[in-house]
Amino acid sequence: MEARRSQGTGPTEGGTVTSQARHELAVWIDQTTQEMASEYERIRARATEDPGTAGDQGEENWAQLLRQWLPSSYQVRTKGRILSHDGTASRQVDVVVLRPGYPAKLLDKKLYITSGVAAAFECKLTLTAAHLEEAAQTAAEIARMTAPRQGTPYRELVSPLLYGVLAHSHSWAQPGTALEKINDNIISGARHHARHAREHLDLVCVADTCTALKSTEFRLLHPPEGDTQLFCMVGHFLACGQVPPVGALLAYVMIRLGWEDSAVRPFAEYFRLSRLLLRASGGAANLHPTGLTPDTEKEALSKSTDFLREQPWSWDEWSLSLE
């Protein structure tokens, strides 16, 4: 009896038809996740002997992951400070991702100019609540160092410089407790330090647990009576469960790079369509005022986008979902 053929079958090298295998992208991400777990156990075994070296090794793990997965035109460096156009320098960050075309003369200065930094990360072997509180403060400080942008909701509400926390593991006893604590500390940190939508911490990736990602949306509500209302919704969602945390991290970083660099968009689309950003839970708060400039807010109010109507995701700086 001939075996039933499933959907998505295709010919093999020998010409026969076989069932579709698991997507290779998922396999490759699983391999990367296993490598990170193995490195964590190796580093932790000697961390008490030399905590400084252990921390450096953890940072290099994450830097190497980004070098291997991000487009090769982006250089990844460790240990440095971010330099604003007004001469202000940030506190030290562990990993920086530099934009294509970063001046060669400046690569080894350890002071990276703000406009040339696509992303920056704080790296931890074992994440704690104190780490998240400090990261929330640093995220707000670095966002304020970038030159203000105007013209669209995306440009005004989303910082061109992504900032996040990367950790191998966490300090909480149970995974469920870790998710709750990560969620609570992100909310608390934003409440204490963020004064604008673009100042919120962008992501927290714990390689063996979950990835929390910032979500920024602006929405229009057309009530039956009264004026159209504009909402700026900023929060975060947990991408965990079906997708390894590293997969959600890479998809989100690719998309954020894609907003600023059209050459990255084909890769970002591939990661997005591969469903690496499945939301497990999350929430958002309505910011008032929205943080938009008066002219942009006026134009947003004039558009016909409906708060209740789903639209396809697109690279549109006026769309519902900006990230």
C-alpha positions as a LaTeX table, in Angstrom:
\begin{tabular}{lrrr}
\hline
Residue & $x$ (\AA) & $y$ (\AA) & $z$ (\AA) \\
\hline
Met1 & 0.00 & 0.00 & 0.00 \\
Glu2 & 1.35 & 3.42 & $-0.91$ \\
Ala3 & 2.03 & 5.68 & 2.04 \\
Arg4 & $-0.12$ & 8.79 & 2.35 \\
Arg5 & 1.72 & 11.91 & 1.24 \\
Ser6 & 1.49 & 14.93 & 3.48 \\
Gln7 & 1.14 & 18.52 & 2.27 \\
Gly8 & 4.40 & 20.26 & 1.51 \\
Thr9 & 6.14 & 17.15 & 0.21 \\
Gly10 & 8.84 & 17.44 & $-2.38$ \\
Pro11 & 11.41 & 15.41 & $-4.29$ \\
Thr12 & 14.61 & 14.27 & $-2.67$ \\
Glu13 & 17.91 & 13.84 & $-4.46$ \\
Gly14 & 16.86 & 10.36 & $-5.48$ \\
Gly15 & 13.62 & 11.57 & $-7.04$ \\
Thr16 & 11.26 & 10.14 & $-4.41$ \\
Val17 & 8.77 & 12.22 & $-2.46$ \\
Thr18 & 9.15 & 12.45 & 1.32 \\
Ser19 & 7.40 & 14.25 & 4.16 \\
Gln20 & 8.55 & 17.79 & 4.78 \\
Ala21 & 11.23 & 17.91 & 7.46 \\
Arg22 & 11.36 & 20.41 & 10.28 \\
His23 & 12.40 & 23.84 & 9.05 \\
Glu24 & 16.18 & 24.11 & 8.98 \\
Leu25 & 16.05 & 27.61 & 10.46 \\
Ala26 & 14.50 & 26.17 & 13.61 \\
Val27 & 17.16 & 23.47 & 13.73 \\
Trp28 & 19.96 & 26.02 & 13.39 \\
Ile29 & 18.49 & 28.17 & 16.16 \\
Asp30 & 18.19 & 25.12 & 18.40 \\
Gln31 & 21.85 & 24.39 & 17.77 \\
Thr32 & 22.78 & 27.95 & 18.72 \\
Thr33 & 20.67 & 27.67 & 21.89 \\
Gln34 & 22.43 & 24.45 & 22.86 \\
Glu35 & 25.82 & 26.07 & 22.29 \\
Met36 & 24.87 & 28.96 & 24.59 \\
Ala37 & 23.72 & 26.53 & 27.30 \\
Ser38 & 26.94 & 24.56 & 27.05 \\
Glu39 & 29.03 & 27.74 & 27.28 \\
Tyr40 & 27.05 & 28.89 & 30.33 \\
Glu41 & 27.82 & 25.66 & 32.19 \\
Arg42 & 31.49 & 25.87 & 31.22 \\
Ile43 & 31.88 & 29.49 & 32.29 \\
Arg44 & 29.86 & 29.14 & 35.49 \\
Ala45 & 32.07 & 26.26 & 36.67 \\
Arg46 & 34.97 & 28.70 & 37.13 \\
Ala47 & 33.06 & 31.94 & 37.68 \\
Thr48 & 33.82 & 32.06 & 41.42 \\
Glu49 & 37.57 & 31.83 & 40.72 \\
Asp50 & 37.59 & 34.86 & 38.42 \\
Pro51 & 34.23 & 36.64 & 37.99 \\
Gly52 & 35.73 & 39.27 & 35.67 \\
Thr53 & 37.01 & 36.74 & 33.16 \\
Ala54 & 33.73 & 34.83 & 33.36 \\
Gly55 & 31.81 & 38.00 & 32.51 \\
Asp56 & 34.12 & 38.72 & 29.58 \\
Gln57 & 33.58 & 35.21 & 28.23 \\
Gly58 & 29.83 & 35.60 & 28.49 \\
Glu59 & 29.96 & 38.88 & 26.56 \\
Glu60 & 32.08 & 37.26 & 23.86 \\
Asn61 & 29.52 & 34.43 & 23.57 \\
Trp62 & 26.81 & 36.94 & 22.71 \\
Ala63 & 29.06 & 38.99 & 20.45 \\
Gln64 & 29.96 & 35.85 & 18.51 \\
Leu65 & 26.29 & 34.86 & 18.19 \\
Leu66 & 25.47 & 38.26 & 16.70 \\
Arg67 & 28.46 & 38.13 & 14.35 \\
Gln68 & 27.32 & 34.75 & 13.07 \\
Trp69 & 23.66 & 35.65 & 12.59 \\
Leu70 & 23.45 & 39.33 & 11.63 \\
Pro71 & 24.30 & 40.51 & 8.10 \\
Ser72 & 28.07 & 40.62 & 7.65 \\
Ser73 & 28.01 & 44.34 & 6.88 \\
Tyr74 & 27.34 & 44.97 & 10.59 \\
Gln75 & 30.42 & 44.87 & 12.81 \\
Val76 & 30.08 & 43.67 & 16.40 \\
Arg77 & 32.44 & 44.96 & 19.09 \\
Thr78 & 32.73 & 44.42 & 22.84 \\
Lys79 & 33.28 & 46.87 & 25.68 \\
Gly80 & 32.85 & 50.52 & 24.88 \\
Arg81 & 30.87 & 53.69 & 25.48 \\
Ile82 & 28.45 & 55.49 & 23.18 \\
Leu83 & 29.33 & 59.09 & 22.28 \\
Ser84 & 26.56 & 61.60 & 21.65 \\
His85 & 26.79 & 64.47 & 19.16 \\
Asp86 & 27.02 & 66.88 & 22.12 \\
Gly87 & 30.06 & 65.09 & 23.58 \\
Thr88 & 28.17 & 63.15 & 26.26 \\
Ala89 & 29.39 & 59.56 & 26.74 \\
Ser90 & 27.24 & 56.73 & 28.07 \\
Arg91 & 28.24 & 54.34 & 30.78 \\
Gln92 & 30.10 & 51.30 & 29.43 \\
Val93 & 28.09 & 48.81 & 27.41 \\
Asp94 & 29.16 & 45.23 & 26.79 \\
Val95 & 28.36 & 44.70 & 23.09 \\
Val96 & 27.75 & 47.19 & 20.28 \\
Val97 & 26.51 & 46.50 & 16.77 \\
Leu98 & 27.87 & 49.08 & 14.33 \\
Arg99 & 26.09 & 50.24 & 11.21 \\
Pro100 & 27.51 & 49.47 & 7.75 \\
Gly101 & 30.07 & 52.04 & 6.69 \\
Tyr102 & 31.26 & 52.87 & 10.21 \\
Pro103 & 34.53 & 54.85 & 9.76 \\
Ala104 & 37.54 & 52.54 & 10.00 \\
Lys105 & 39.57 & 55.19 & 11.84 \\
Leu106 & 37.07 & 55.12 & 14.70 \\
Leu107 & 36.59 & 51.37 & 15.08 \\
Asp108 & 39.11 & 50.87 & 17.89 \\
Lys109 & 38.47 & 54.06 & 19.86 \\
Lys110 & 36.06 & 52.37 & 22.31 \\
Leu111 & 33.91 & 55.51 & 22.04 \\
Tyr112 & 31.31 & 54.69 & 19.40 \\
Ile113 & 29.46 & 57.62 & 17.82 \\
Thr114 & 25.72 & 57.44 & 18.37 \\
Ser115 & 24.70 & 57.70 & 14.72 \\
Gly116 & 26.94 & 54.72 & 13.87 \\
Val117 & 25.53 & 52.36 & 16.50 \\
Ala118 & 22.59 & 50.19 & 15.44 \\
Ala119 & 22.26 & 48.30 & 18.74 \\
Ala120 & 23.91 & 48.00 & 22.15 \\
Phe121 & 23.55 & 45.31 & 24.77 \\
Glu122 & 24.32 & 44.66 & 28.39 \\
Cys123 & 25.36 & 41.01 & 28.90 \\
Lys124 & 24.87 & 38.95 & 32.06 \\
Leu125 & 25.66 & 35.36 & 32.87 \\
Thr126 & 22.86 & 35.14 & 35.46 \\
Leu127 & 20.16 & 37.82 & 35.30 \\
Thr128 & 18.87 & 39.50 & 38.50 \\
Ala129 & 16.26 & 42.14 & 39.30 \\
Ala130 & 19.03 & 44.68 & 39.94 \\
His131 & 20.36 & 44.11 & 36.43 \\
Leu132 & 16.97 & 44.96 & 34.94 \\
Glu133 & 16.61 & 48.10 & 37.02 \\
Glu134 & 20.02 & 49.33 & 35.87 \\
Ala135 & 19.26 & 48.41 & 32.25 \\
Ala136 & 16.02 & 50.41 & 32.30 \\
Gln137 & 17.98 & 53.47 & 33.42 \\
Thr138 & 20.69 & 52.95 & 30.79 \\
Ala139 & 18.08 & 52.45 & 28.04 \\
Ala140 & 16.49 & 55.81 & 28.85 \\
Glu141 & 19.86 & 57.58 & 29.04 \\
Ile142 & 21.06 & 56.22 & 25.70 \\
Ala143 & 17.76 & 57.01 & 23.95 \\
Arg144 & 18.11 & 60.63 & 25.10 \\
Met145 & 21.58 & 60.76 & 23.52 \\
Thr146 & 20.21 & 60.11 & 20.02 \\
Ala147 & 19.23 & 63.11 & 17.91 \\
Pro148 & 15.44 & 63.71 & 17.96 \\
Arg149 & 13.64 & 62.76 & 14.76 \\
Gln150 & 10.40 & 64.13 & 13.35 \\
Gly151 & 7.92 & 63.47 & 10.57 \\
Thr152 & 6.22 & 60.12 & 11.26 \\
Pro153 & 5.09 & 58.17 & 14.33 \\
Tyr154 & 7.87 & 55.64 & 13.79 \\
Arg155 & 10.60 & 58.28 & 13.68 \\
Glu156 & 9.28 & 60.03 & 16.77 \\
Leu157 & 8.34 & 57.05 & 18.95 \\
Val158 & 11.09 & 54.51 & 18.19 \\
Ser159 & 14.77 & 55.12 & 18.89 \\
Pro160 & 17.13 & 54.34 & 15.99 \\
Leu161 & 19.46 & 52.70 & 18.53 \\
Leu162 & 18.14 & 49.44 & 19.97 \\
Tyr163 & 19.19 & 48.71 & 23.57 \\
Gly164 & 18.66 & 45.44 & 25.42 \\
Val165 & 19.88 & 42.87 & 27.93 \\
Leu166 & 21.28 & 39.46 & 26.97 \\
Ala167 & 21.65 & 36.76 & 29.62 \\
His168 & 22.55 & 33.09 & 29.56 \\
Ser169 & 20.28 & 32.27 & 32.52 \\
His170 & 18.53 & 33.86 & 35.52 \\
Ser171 & 18.69 & 33.88 & 39.31 \\
Trp172 & 15.12 & 32.80 & 40.05 \\
Ala173 & 14.34 & 29.26 & 41.19 \\
Gln174 & 11.62 & 28.36 & 38.69 \\
Pro175 & 10.98 & 29.33 & 35.04 \\
Gly176 & 7.46 & 30.52 & 35.90 \\
Thr177 & 8.82 & 32.74 & 38.63 \\
Ala178 & 11.46 & 34.08 & 36.24 \\
Leu179 & 8.82 & 35.10 & 33.69 \\
Glu180 & 6.83 & 36.92 & 36.35 \\
Lys181 & 9.90 & 38.67 & 37.75 \\
Ile182 & 11.20 & 39.71 & 34.33 \\
Asn183 & 7.78 & 41.10 & 33.45 \\
Asp184 & 7.40 & 42.97 & 36.76 \\
Asn185 & 10.89 & 44.44 & 36.66 \\
Ile186 & 10.56 & 45.67 & 33.07 \\
Ile187 & 7.33 & 47.46 & 34.00 \\
Ser188 & 8.86 & 48.89 & 37.17 \\
Gly189 & 12.00 & 50.06 & 35.37 \\
Ala190 & 9.99 & 51.82 & 32.66 \\
Arg191 & 7.86 & 53.52 & 35.29 \\
His192 & 10.93 & 54.83 & 37.11 \\
His193 & 13.11 & 55.87 & 34.17 \\
Ala194 & 11.27 & 56.24 & 30.83 \\
Arg195 & 9.72 & 59.62 & 30.04 \\
His196 & 8.96 & 58.90 & 26.38 \\
Ala197 & 8.03 & 55.90 & 24.25 \\
Arg198 & 11.49 & 55.69 & 22.70 \\
Glu199 & 13.15 & 55.49 & 26.14 \\
His200 & 11.77 & 52.07 & 27.09 \\
Leu201 & 14.06 & 49.03 & 27.28 \\
Asp202 & 13.81 & 47.28 & 23.92 \\
Leu203 & 14.42 & 43.65 & 24.83 \\
Val204 & 15.49 & 41.16 & 27.48 \\
Cys205 & 16.66 & 37.78 & 26.20 \\
Val206 & 17.39 & 34.98 & 28.66 \\
Ala207 & 18.71 & 32.18 & 26.48 \\
Asp208 & 17.33 & 29.29 & 28.55 \\
Thr209 & 13.97 & 30.88 & 29.46 \\
Cys210 & 12.29 & 33.59 & 27.40 \\
Thr211 & 12.64 & 36.80 & 25.43 \\
Ala212 & 10.68 & 39.94 & 26.34 \\
Leu213 & 10.31 & 42.46 & 23.50 \\
Lys214 & 9.09 & 46.04 & 23.39 \\
Ser215 & 5.95 & 46.75 & 21.41 \\
Thr216 & 5.09 & 50.25 & 20.18 \\
Glu217 & 1.81 & 51.01 & 18.45 \\
Phe218 & $-0.21$ & 54.08 & 17.69 \\
Arg219 & $-3.91$ & 53.67 & 17.17 \\
Leu220 & $-6.86$ & 55.76 & 16.14 \\
Leu221 & $-10.31$ & 55.22 & 17.62 \\
His222 & $-13.31$ & 56.69 & 15.83 \\
Pro223 & $-16.17$ & 56.77 & 18.37 \\
Pro224 & $-19.75$ & 57.06 & 17.05 \\
Glu225 & $-19.92$ & 60.47 & 18.65 \\
Gly226 & $-17.13$ & 62.89 & 19.48 \\
Asp227 & $-13.64$ & 63.52 & 18.20 \\
Thr228 & $-11.23$ & 60.89 & 16.93 \\
Gln229 & $-8.91$ & 59.75 & 19.71 \\
Leu230 & $-5.22$ & 59.00 & 19.24 \\
Phe231 & $-3.50$ & 56.41 & 21.41 \\
Cys232 & 0.19 & 55.62 & 21.77 \\
Met233 & 0.48 & 52.14 & 23.24 \\
Val234 & 3.86 & 51.09 & 24.61 \\
Gly235 & 4.48 & 47.83 & 26.41 \\
His236 & 6.17 & 44.50 & 25.90 \\
Phe237 & 5.30 & 40.91 & 25.13 \\
Leu238 & 6.89 & 37.61 & 26.06 \\
Ala239 & 7.95 & 35.49 & 23.10 \\
Cys240 & 8.51 & 32.09 & 24.67 \\
Gly241 & 7.30 & 28.52 & 24.58 \\
Gln242 & 7.20 & 27.31 & 20.98 \\
Val243 & 10.14 & 29.41 & 19.77 \\
Pro244 & 13.59 & 29.36 & 21.43 \\
Pro245 & 14.37 & 32.74 & 23.04 \\
Val246 & 17.37 & 33.21 & 20.74 \\
Gly247 & 15.08 & 32.87 & 17.71 \\
Ala248 & 12.76 & 35.63 & 18.92 \\
Leu249 & 15.78 & 37.79 & 19.72 \\
Leu250 & 17.22 & 37.45 & 16.22 \\
Ala251 & 13.89 & 38.07 & 14.50 \\
Tyr252 & 13.26 & 41.21 & 16.53 \\
Val253 & 16.77 & 42.58 & 16.00 \\
Met254 & 16.50 & 41.90 & 12.26 \\
Ile255 & 13.20 & 43.79 & 12.09 \\
Arg256 & 14.55 & 46.73 & 14.05 \\
Leu257 & 17.60 & 46.87 & 11.78 \\
Gly258 & 15.28 & 46.63 & 8.79 \\
Trp259 & 13.36 & 49.75 & 9.78 \\
Glu260 & 16.59 & 51.74 & 9.50 \\
Asp261 & 18.30 & 49.78 & 6.70 \\
Ser262 & 16.27 & 48.57 & 3.72 \\
Ala263 & 19.05 & 46.13 & 2.75 \\
Val264 & 18.20 & 44.05 & 5.85 \\
Arg265 & 14.47 & 43.86 & 5.13 \\
Pro266 & 14.49 & 40.64 & 3.05 \\
Phe267 & 16.16 & 38.79 & 5.94 \\
Ala268 & 13.84 & 40.41 & 8.48 \\
Glu269 & 10.81 & 39.38 & 6.42 \\
Tyr270 & 12.07 & 35.81 & 6.26 \\
Phe271 & 12.47 & 35.62 & 10.04 \\
Arg272 & 9.06 & 37.22 & 10.57 \\
Leu273 & 7.30 & 34.90 & 8.13 \\
Ser274 & 8.99 & 31.93 & 9.81 \\
Arg275 & 6.90 & 32.83 & 12.88 \\
Leu276 & 9.75 & 33.47 & 15.28 \\
Leu277 & 7.87 & 36.23 & 17.09 \\
Leu278 & 4.90 & 34.33 & 18.50 \\
Arg279 & 3.47 & 36.22 & 21.46 \\
Ala280 & 2.82 & 34.18 & 24.59 \\
Ser281 & 1.59 & 37.07 & 26.76 \\
Gly282 & 2.08 & 40.75 & 27.28 \\
Gly283 & 0.47 & 44.11 & 27.66 \\
Ala284 & 0.76 & 47.80 & 26.88 \\
Ala285 & $-0.03$ & 51.09 & 28.55 \\
Asn286 & $-1.60$ & 54.10 & 26.88 \\
Leu287 & 0.83 & 57.02 & 26.99 \\
His288 & $-0.65$ & 60.47 & 27.36 \\
Pro289 & 0.54 & 62.72 & 25.93 \\
Thr290 & 1.50 & 60.51 & 23.01 \\
Gly291 & 5.02 & 61.92 & 22.60 \\
Leu292 & 4.34 & 62.94 & 19.00 \\
Thr293 & 5.10 & 66.45 & 17.81 \\
Pro294 & 2.00 & 68.60 & 17.20 \\
Asp295 & 2.32 & 68.44 & 13.39 \\
Thr296 & 2.71 & 64.64 & 13.34 \\
Glu297 & $-0.14$ & 64.16 & 15.79 \\
Lys298 & $-2.37$ & 66.38 & 13.67 \\
Glu299 & $-1.54$ & 64.37 & 10.54 \\
Ala300 & $-2.09$ & 61.09 & 12.40 \\
Leu301 & $-5.53$ & 62.26 & 13.50 \\
Ser302 & $-6.40$ & 63.07 & 9.88 \\
Lys303 & $-5.72$ & 59.54 & 8.68 \\
Ser304 & $-8.52$ & 57.00 & 8.37 \\
Thr305 & $-6.83$ & 54.06 & 10.13 \\
Asp306 & $-9.37$ & 52.32 & 12.36 \\
Phe307 & $-8.37$ & 51.15 & 15.84 \\
Leu308 & $-10.53$ & 48.02 & 15.47 \\
Arg309 & $-9.48$ & 47.01 & 11.96 \\
Glu310 & $-6.63$ & 44.55 & 11.47 \\
Gln311 & $-4.18$ & 45.42 & 8.71 \\
Pro312 & $-1.32$ & 43.45 & 7.15 \\
Trp313 & 2.07 & 44.20 & 8.67 \\
Ser314 & 4.20 & 46.45 & 6.47 \\
Trp315 & 7.23 & 48.73 & 6.46 \\
Asp316 & 4.99 & 51.76 & 6.83 \\
Glu317 & 6.03 & 54.43 & 9.31 \\
Trp318 & 2.35 & 55.32 & 9.72 \\
Ser319 & 1.12 & 51.77 & 10.26 \\
Leu320 & $-0.47$ & 50.41 & 13.42 \\
Ser321 & 2.50 & 48.32 & 14.45 \\
Leu322 & 5.80 & 50.17 & 14.37 \\
Glu323 & 7.98 & 47.25 & 15.42 \\
\hline
\end{tabular}
